[in-house]
Amino acid sequence: MRLRVISAGLPAELDGSGTERESPRREAPDDAALLDAYSRAVVDVVERVSPAVIGVAWKGDGDSRRGRGGQGSGFTFAPDGFALTNSHVVAGAAALEVTLADGSTAAARVVGDDPATDTAVIRVDSGAELAVAPLGESRSLRPGQLVVAIGNPLGFQSTVTAGVVSALGRTLRSTTGRLIDDVIQTDAALNPGNSGGPLVDSRGDVVGICTATILPAQNLCFAVGIDTVKPVVTQLLHHGFVRRGFLGISAQNLSLHAGSVRRHGLASGSGVLVTSSEPGGAAEKAGMRQGDVLVELDGEPVGGIDDLHRLLLEERIGTAMPATVLRNGRKKTLWVTPGEAPR
């Protein structure tokens, strides 16, 4: 039998004869080697992605509330000049000019933008094949994972900051009032002008688009996950905008009585109170009334307006589906066919 003895020094072991044997010494990690490996990882990422990072400068039109101009960042994801940036970077721009990694400039135009996810696609008119930043996956990220942000903060071209994924699954409120889901929180420092630049993992794949910081906090920064961006990009390339379903109601969130939740077997303790409906709209045609509380749509719980927004996707436009409402304390099923949201 062996007994393990812990002392202030090295652990020791006693064998059956009482003879003390010193445990093998563990080698301490080589700090210099660890730092070298970290540096190599960041350098490799920068060398792979920075040729695709662009500066985006804009000039506002006469009605632009943002003044005469500004700048942000972006990155090309197709060799023929298609690039991603934030919607708020290009909104209201009368003209765009981009600065490429080699310092040259080119005109650009907006292909489409989606303020609801703060995503925009622009086309760079360079006349040459451009470097491409590969799109990765944000769903596989883990807190603590190394990430690198590349952009043009305050006009300083190709600025690199590194950090970790601080948290996942955050939400941000977009300029349209919709929630942007699955936002990545990172401590890789972002500053004005970083907006629209890529957030990249250690393999050199883009996992997010840098979009916001919280001031005056330090290194509390956010990026829209690339898995949220990809389907938006597809629609922007096809339509120039994102098609979403629309019920034609004005509504507000409503907390439900616990007894009502139990009696009707609801999955959420809240719903959407219909305060009015558009004449001839999808909700009115379905028989939805003022005072109804929408609690389910197509079998999915509706706990609030944000849930409703998430459910009204392009594929639901023109498709009849059950909508469960509470009316005068009773549960009622209506059949509604969402229209297309106005732009």
C-alpha positions in Angstrom: 0.0 0.0 0.0 1.2 3.5 -0.8 0.2 6.7 1.1 0.6 10.1 -0.6 2.0 12.8 1.7 1.5 16.4 0.8 4.0 18.8 2.4 5.1 22.4 1.7 7.7 21.0 -0.6 7.4 18.4 -3.4 4.8 15.6 -2.9 6.3 12.4 -1.7 5.2 8.8 -1.5 5.6 6.2 1.2 5.9 2.6 0.2 5.1 -0.4 2.5 8.5 -0.3 4.1 8.1 3.3 5.2 10.7 4.5 2.7 10.0 8.0 1.4 10.3 8.4 -2.3 10.1 11.8 -4.0 7.5 12.2 -6.8 8.9 13.0 -10.2 9.2 16.7 -10.8 6.9 18.1 -13.4 8.4 20.5 -15.9 7.0 24.0 -15.7 5.6 25.3 -19.0 8.0 27.4 -21.0 6.4 30.9 -20.9 8.5 32.1 -23.8 7.4 29.1 -25.9 3.8 29.7 -25.1 4.1 33.4 -26.0 5.9 32.5 -29.3 3.1 30.1 -30.2 0.4 32.7 -29.4 2.3 35.3 -31.5 2.7 32.9 -34.4 -1.0 32.1 -34.3 -1.9 35.8 -34.5 0.7 36.5 -37.2 -0.6 33.6 -39.3 -4.2 34.9 -39.1 -3.2 38.4 -40.0 -1.1 37.3 -43.0 -4.0 35.3 -44.3 -6.9 37.7 -43.7 -5.5 41.3 -43.8 -5.1 41.4 -47.7 -8.9 41.1 -47.8 -9.6 43.9 -45.3 -10.7 47.2 -46.7 -11.3 50.7 -45.4 -14.7 52.1 -46.3 -15.2 55.8 -46.6 -18.5 57.5 -47.4 -19.9 60.8 -48.3 -23.4 61.7 -47.1 -26.1 63.1 -49.4 -27.7 66.4 -48.7 -30.3 64.9 -46.4 -27.9 62.7 -44.5 -28.2 63.3 -40.7 -24.6 62.0 -40.2 -23.0 65.1 -41.9 -20.5 65.2 -44.7 -18.8 61.8 -44.4 -17.1 59.1 -42.3 -15.3 55.8 -42.4 -15.5 52.2 -41.3 -14.1 48.8 -42.3 -15.0 45.8 -44.3 -13.6 42.7 -46.0 -14.0 41.1 -49.4 -15.5 37.6 -49.5 -15.5 37.0 -53.3 -12.6 37.7 -55.7 -14.9 39.8 -58.0 -15.2 42.5 -55.4 -18.2 41.6 -53.2 -17.5 42.7 -49.6 -19.2 42.7 -46.2 -19.5 45.6 -43.8 -22.1 47.0 -41.4 -25.3 48.5 -42.5 -24.7 51.5 -40.2 -21.4 52.1 -42.0 -23.0 52.7 -45.4 -26.5 53.9 -44.5 -27.2 57.3 -46.1 -24.0 57.2 -48.2 -24.2 59.0 -51.5 -20.8 57.7 -52.6 -18.4 55.1 -51.3 -14.6 54.8 -51.7 -12.6 51.9 -50.4 -9.0 51.6 -49.5 -7.4 48.2 -50.3 -4.6 46.6 -48.3 -2.0 47.8 -50.8 -3.1 51.4 -50.2 -4.8 51.9 -53.5 -8.4 53.2 -53.6 -11.4 52.2 -55.7 -15.0 53.3 -55.9 -17.7 51.0 -54.5 -21.5 50.8 -54.4 -24.1 49.3 -52.0 -25.5 46.0 -53.3 -27.9 45.7 -50.4 -28.2 46.3 -46.7 -30.2 44.9 -43.8 -30.4 47.3 -40.8 -32.1 44.6 -38.8 -28.9 42.6 -38.6 -26.5 45.6 -39.2 -25.2 43.8 -42.4 -24.4 45.3 -45.8 -22.9 43.9 -49.0 -21.0 46.3 -51.2 -19.3 45.8 -54.6 -15.7 47.1 -55.0 -15.0 48.3 -58.6 -11.3 47.6 -58.6 -11.1 46.0 -62.1 -8.8 43.3 -60.6 -9.2 40.0 -58.7 -9.2 40.7 -55.0 -8.0 38.7 -52.0 -10.7 36.9 -50.1 -11.4 36.3 -46.4 -12.9 32.8 -45.9 -16.1 32.6 -44.0 -16.1 30.2 -41.0 -18.8 29.2 -38.5 -19.7 31.0 -35.3 -21.8 28.2 -33.9 -18.6 26.2 -33.0 -17.0 29.0 -31.0 -16.3 28.6 -27.3 -15.7 31.2 -24.5 -12.0 31.7 -24.1 -11.2 30.9 -27.7 -8.6 33.2 -29.4 -10.0 35.7 -31.8 -8.4 38.5 -33.8 -10.0 41.8 -35.1 -8.6 43.6 -38.1 -9.9 47.0 -39.3 -9.2 50.7 -39.7 -10.1 52.3 -36.4 -9.9 56.1 -36.5 -8.5 55.8 -40.0 -5.4 53.8 -39.0 -5.2 51.2 -41.8 -4.9 47.4 -41.1 -4.9 47.7 -37.3 -4.8 44.3 -35.5 -6.1 43.6 -32.0 -6.3 40.2 -30.4 -8.3 38.7 -27.5 -10.7 36.0 -26.6 -14.4 35.2 -27.0 -15.7 36.6 -23.8 -19.3 35.3 -24.1 -21.7 33.9 -26.7 -25.4 34.2 -27.3 -25.6 38.0 -26.5 -28.3 40.1 -28.2 -28.1 43.7 -29.4 -30.9 46.0 -30.4 -30.6 47.1 -34.1 -31.5 50.5 -35.4 -34.9 49.1 -36.6 -35.8 48.0 -33.1 -35.3 44.3 -33.8 -32.9 42.1 -31.7 -29.8 40.8 -33.3 -29.4 37.3 -31.9 -26.3 35.2 -31.3 -23.9 38.2 -31.0 -20.3 37.4 -30.0 -18.8 39.3 -27.1 -15.0 39.7 -27.2 -12.3 41.7 -25.4 -10.4 42.2 -28.7 -10.3 46.0 -28.6 -12.5 47.8 -31.1 -12.7 51.6 -31.7 -14.7 53.8 -34.0 -13.8 52.8 -37.6 -13.5 49.1 -36.7 -17.2 48.7 -37.5 -17.6 46.3 -40.4 -14.3 44.6 -40.1 -13.8 40.9 -39.6 -13.5 39.0 -36.3 -11.3 36.0 -37.1 -10.6 32.7 -35.3 -7.1 31.1 -35.0 -7.6 29.2 -38.4 -8.0 32.5 -40.2 -11.8 32.1 -40.8 -14.1 35.0 -40.3 -16.5 34.2 -37.4 -18.1 37.6 -37.0 -18.5 41.2 -38.2 -17.4 43.7 -35.7 -20.3 46.0 -34.9 -20.3 47.8 -31.5 -18.6 48.7 -28.3 -20.0 49.7 -25.0 -18.6 53.1 -23.8 -17.1 54.0 -21.4 -16.4 50.3 -20.6 -13.0 49.0 -21.9 -12.8 46.0 -24.2 -16.6 45.2 -24.0 -17.0 44.7 -27.8 -19.5 42.8 -30.0 -19.6 41.2 -33.4 -22.5 39.8 -35.4 -22.0 36.0 -35.7 -21.2 34.9 -39.2 -23.9 32.2 -39.1 -26.4 35.0 -38.7 -24.9 36.9 -41.5 -24.7 34.2 -44.2 -28.4 33.8 -44.9 -28.7 37.6 -45.0 -25.9 37.8 -47.5 -27.7 35.4 -49.8 -30.9 37.5 -49.8 -28.9 40.7 -50.3 -27.2 39.3 -53.3 -30.5 38.1 -54.8 -32.9 40.9 -53.8 -30.8 43.8 -52.4 -32.9 43.5 -49.2 -34.1 40.8 -46.8 -37.6 39.5 -47.2 -39.5 39.0 -43.9 -43.0 38.0 -43.0 -45.6 40.5 -41.8 -48.9 40.1 -39.9 -50.0 43.8 -40.1 -50.5 44.3 -36.4 -49.5 46.9 -33.8 -48.7 45.1 -30.6 -46.9 45.1 -27.2 -45.5 42.6 -24.9 -47.9 41.3 -22.2 -47.2 39.2 -19.1 -49.8 36.5 -18.5 -51.5 35.5 -15.3 -49.8 32.3 -13.9 -53.2 30.6 -13.7 -53.9 31.3 -17.4 -50.5 29.9 -18.3 -51.2 26.6 -16.4 -54.8 26.3 -17.6 -53.9 26.6 -21.2 -50.5 24.7 -21.0 -48.5 27.6 -22.5 -44.8 27.3 -22.9 -44.2 31.0 -22.0 -45.5 33.3 -19.3 -46.0 36.1 -21.7 -47.4 36.9 -25.1 -48.1 39.6 -27.7 -51.1 41.8 -27.1 -52.7 43.0 -30.4 -53.5 46.7 -30.0 -54.6 47.3 -33.7 -54.5 45.6 -37.1 -54.1 47.0 -40.6 -57.3 46.9 -42.7 -56.9 44.1 -45.2 -53.7 42.8 -43.5 -52.9 39.2 -42.8 -54.0 39.4 -39.2 -57.4 41.0 -40.0 -58.1 38.5 -42.7 -57.4 35.7 -40.2 -59.9 37.2 -37.8 -57.4 38.5 -35.3 -58.9 41.3 -33.1 -57.8 44.1 -30.9 -57.3 42.7 -27.5 -56.3 39.2 -28.6 -53.1 37.9 -27.1 -50.9 35.9 -29.6 -49.1 33.1 -27.8 -48.2 30.7 -30.6 -47.4 30.8 -34.3 -47.0 27.7 -36.4 -46.7 25.6 -33.2 -43.8 27.8 -31.8 -44.3 29.8 -28.6 -44.5 33.6 -28.9 -43.4 35.1 -25.6 -43.0 38.6 -27.0 -42.5 40.8 -30.1 -38.9 39.6 -30.5 -40.0 36.0 -30.7 -42.5 37.0 -33.4 -39.8 38.7 -35.4 -37.7 35.6 -35.3 -40.5 33.4 -36.6 -41.6 35.7 -39.5 -38.9 34.5 -41.9 -38.9 34.6 -45.7 -40.1 31.0 -46.0 -43.3 31.8 -44.0 -44.4 34.5 -46.5 -47.6 33.4 -48.2 -47.9 30.1 -46.2 -51.0 29.5 -44.1 -50.3 28.5 -40.5 -52.0 28.2 -37.2 -51.9 31.2 -34.8 -53.0 30.6 -31.2 -54.5 33.5 -29.4 -56.2 34.0 -26.0 -59.5 35.8 -26.3 -61.7 36.6 -23.3 -59.8 33.9 -21.3 -60.3 31.3 -23.9 -57.8 29.7 -26.3 -58.6 30.0 -29.9 -56.8 28.9 -33.1 -56.8 31.1 -36.2 -55.2 30.5 -39.6 -53.0 33.3 -40.8 -51.1 33.8 -44.0 -48.2 36.3 -43.4 -47.6 38.9 -46.1 -44.3 40.5 -46.9 -43.0 43.2 -44.6 -42.9 46.6 -46.2 -39.5 48.2 -46.9 
